[in-house]
């Protein structure tokens, strides 16, 4: 993912992850969630592009837990 992908990722997420379309996986987010992930863990922010069009994305992070391997 690059900074130029942020708007498309946000738009796609808004369209896909709604209570109407995905009642079992729906959760609320905020308008800063995509940028927060991008600026904190860029290497875990991936996009899928087909013929120049963004068709998917994955946002991830590593959570450090005390007393955990």
Backbone as CSV, one residue per row, in Angstrom:
resi,resn,N_x,N_y,N_z,CA_x,CA_y,CA_z,C_x,C_y,C_z
1,UNK,0.842,-1.166,0.000,0.000,0.000,0.000,0.889,1.232,0.000
2,UNK,0.480,2.212,-0.763,1.160,3.502,-0.747,0.176,4.554,-0.261
3,UNK,0.684,5.728,0.005,-0.182,6.807,0.472,-1.282,7.120,-0.551
4,UNK,-0.993,6.912,-1.823,-1.990,7.168,-2.864,-3.159,6.190,-2.823
5,UNK,-3.010,5.073,-2.128,-4.069,4.069,-2.035,-5.049,4.327,-0.887
6,UNK,-4.717,5.226,0.022,-5.505,5.392,1.240,-6.977,5.708,0.970
7,UNK,-7.253,6.620,0.070,-8.648,6.986,-0.209,-9.425,5.806,-0.779
8,UNK,-8.804,5.054,-1.699,-9.483,3.897,-2.289,-9.709,2.796,-1.261
9,UNK,-8.752,2.583,-0.373,-8.905,1.577,0.677,-10.047,1.978,1.612
10,UNK,-10.081,3.220,2.023,-11.148,3.690,2.896,-12.506,3.520,2.225
11,UNK,-12.600,3.921,0.957,-13.863,3.811,0.219,-14.317,2.363,0.102
12,UNK,-13.401,1.480,-0.254,-13.746,0.064,-0.390,-14.188,-0.511,0.961
13,UNK,-13.490,-0.178,2.015,-13.863,-0.652,3.348,-15.241,-0.173,3.765
14,UNK,-15.552,1.066,3.469,-16.874,1.608,3.791,-17.979,0.867,3.044
15,UNK,-17.709,0.501,1.799,-18.719,-0.194,0.995,-18.865,-1.659,1.396
16,UNK,-17.762,-2.317,1.742,-17.801,-3.747,2.034,-18.213,-4.084,3.457
17,UNK,-17.691,-3.360,4.417,-17.902,-3.718,5.816,-19.038,-2.901,6.412
18,UNK,-20.232,-3.247,6.014,-21.420,-2.594,6.557,-22.282,-3.658,7.227
19,UNK,-23.153,-3.221,8.107,-24.040,-4.166,8.785,-24.944,-4.870,7.781
20,UNK,-25.313,-4.185,6.725,-26.194,-4.771,5.718,-25.504,-5.860,4.906
21,UNK,-24.256,-5.628,4.497,-23.535,-6.576,3.647,-22.821,-7.674,4.427
22,UNK,-22.366,-7.364,5.611,-21.571,-8.322,6.390,-22.013,-8.320,7.851
23,UNK,-23.210,-8.794,8.144,-23.689,-8.708,9.523,-22.845,-9.480,10.537
24,UNK,-22.168,-10.537,10.098,-21.360,-11.325,11.027,-19.973,-10.753,11.269
25,UNK,-19.487,-9.933,10.349,-18.145,-9.373,10.497,-18.162,-7.865,10.659
26,UNK,-19.341,-7.274,10.721,-19.448,-5.819,10.828,-18.918,-5.333,12.170
27,UNK,-18.188,-4.268,12.111,-17.771,-3.567,13.315,-17.560,-2.113,12.939
28,UNK,-17.696,-1.255,13.890,-17.530,0.154,13.592,-16.050,0.504,13.596
29,UNK,-15.701,1.401,12.754,-14.346,1.941,12.697,-14.475,3.443,12.634
30,UNK,-13.374,4.117,12.532,-13.467,5.563,12.368,-12.687,5.971,11.136
31,UNK,-12.822,7.227,10.790,-12.203,7.711,9.556,-10.686,7.725,9.605
32,UNK,-10.094,7.556,10.781,-8.640,7.564,10.914,-8.025,6.171,10.978
33,UNK,-8.842,5.145,11.003,-8.326,3.793,11.191,-7.332,3.395,10.098
34,UNK,-7.662,3.650,8.850,-6.774,3.266,7.746,-5.451,4.017,7.841
35,UNK,-5.502,5.311,8.095,-4.253,6.077,8.188,-3.441,5.684,9.418
36,UNK,-4.129,5.369,10.527,-3.412,4.920,11.724,-2.634,3.639,11.443
37,UNK,-3.281,2.673,10.793,-2.583,1.434,10.422,-1.423,1.740,9.476
38,UNK,-1.678,2.572,8.474,-0.663,2.872,7.465,0.580,3.499,8.095
39,UNK,0.402,4.449,8.971,1.552,5.139,9.550,2.222,4.372,10.678
40,UNK,1.522,3.419,11.299,2.150,2.680,12.385,2.783,1.369,11.923
41,UNK,2.175,0.670,10.969,2.686,-0.623,10.495,2.577,-0.739,8.980
42,UNK,3.287,0.108,8.273,3.197,0.153,6.816,3.434,-1.206,6.174
43,UNK,4.344,-1.995,6.730,4.670,-3.283,6.116,3.528,-4.291,6.215
44,UNK,2.542,-4.018,7.059,1.385,-4.914,7.198,0.130,-4.355,6.530
45,UNK,0.296,-3.368,5.674,-0.814,-2.780,4.928,-0.616,-3.141,3.456
46,UNK,-1.470,-4.017,2.978,-1.321,-4.557,1.635,-2.559,-4.257,0.796
47,UNK,-2.356,-4.088,-0.505,-3.485,-3.919,-1.416,-3.390,-4.946,-2.535
48,UNK,-4.552,-5.293,-3.048,-4.642,-6.162,-4.227,-5.107,-5.284,-5.374
49,UNK,-4.361,-5.316,-6.472,-4.676,-4.496,-7.631,-4.805,-5.397,-8.847
50,UNK,-5.846,-5.170,-9.620,-6.059,-5.926,-10.859,-6.325,-4.931,-11.972
51,UNK,-5.502,-4.991,-12.995,-5.617,-4.096,-14.154,-5.689,-2.635,-13.721
52,UNK,-4.829,-2.273,-12.759,-4.730,-0.896,-12.304,-5.808,-0.451,-11.334
53,UNK,-6.681,-1.359,-10.928,-7.787,-1.013,-10.030,-7.640,-1.746,-8.704
54,UNK,-7.783,-1.018,-7.601,-7.704,-1.626,-6.288,-8.947,-2.487,-6.061
55,UNK,-8.721,-3.774,-5.762,-9.848,-4.692,-5.585,-9.882,-5.329,-4.201
56,UNK,-8.881,-5.060,-3.368,-8.873,-5.623,-2.029,-7.749,-5.039,-1.197
57,UNK,-7.825,-5.284,0.097,-6.772,-4.795,0.987,-6.734,-5.635,2.254
58,UNK,-5.605,-5.563,2.945,-5.437,-6.197,4.248,-4.674,-5.230,5.142
59,UNK,-5.183,-5.014,6.334,-4.531,-4.156,7.307,-4.190,-5.007,8.521
60,UNK,-2.956,-4.916,8.989,-2.557,-5.726,10.129,-1.631,-4.969,11.053
61,UNK,-1.407,-5.550,12.193,-0.499,-4.976,13.164,0.004,-6.093,14.080
62,UNK,1.064,-5.839,14.776,1.571,-6.777,15.771,1.268,-6.175,17.141
63,UNK,0.665,-6.995,17.986,0.343,-6.560,19.332,1.291,-7.247,20.292
64,UNK,2.037,-6.475,21.038,2.923,-7.012,22.055,2.148,-7.195,23.346
65,UNK,2.219,-8.404,23.874,1.548,-8.692,25.143,2.593,-9.099,26.172
66,UNK,2.466,-8.544,27.340,3.386,-8.883,28.427,3.279,-10.359,28.753
67,UNK,4.394,-10.980,29.063,4.460,-12.410,29.415,3.962,-13.312,28.321
68,UNK,4.238,-12.940,27.083,3.793,-13.743,25.943,4.966,-13.967,25.005
69,UNK,4.993,-15.135,24.374,6.036,-15.415,23.402,5.749,-14.584,22.192
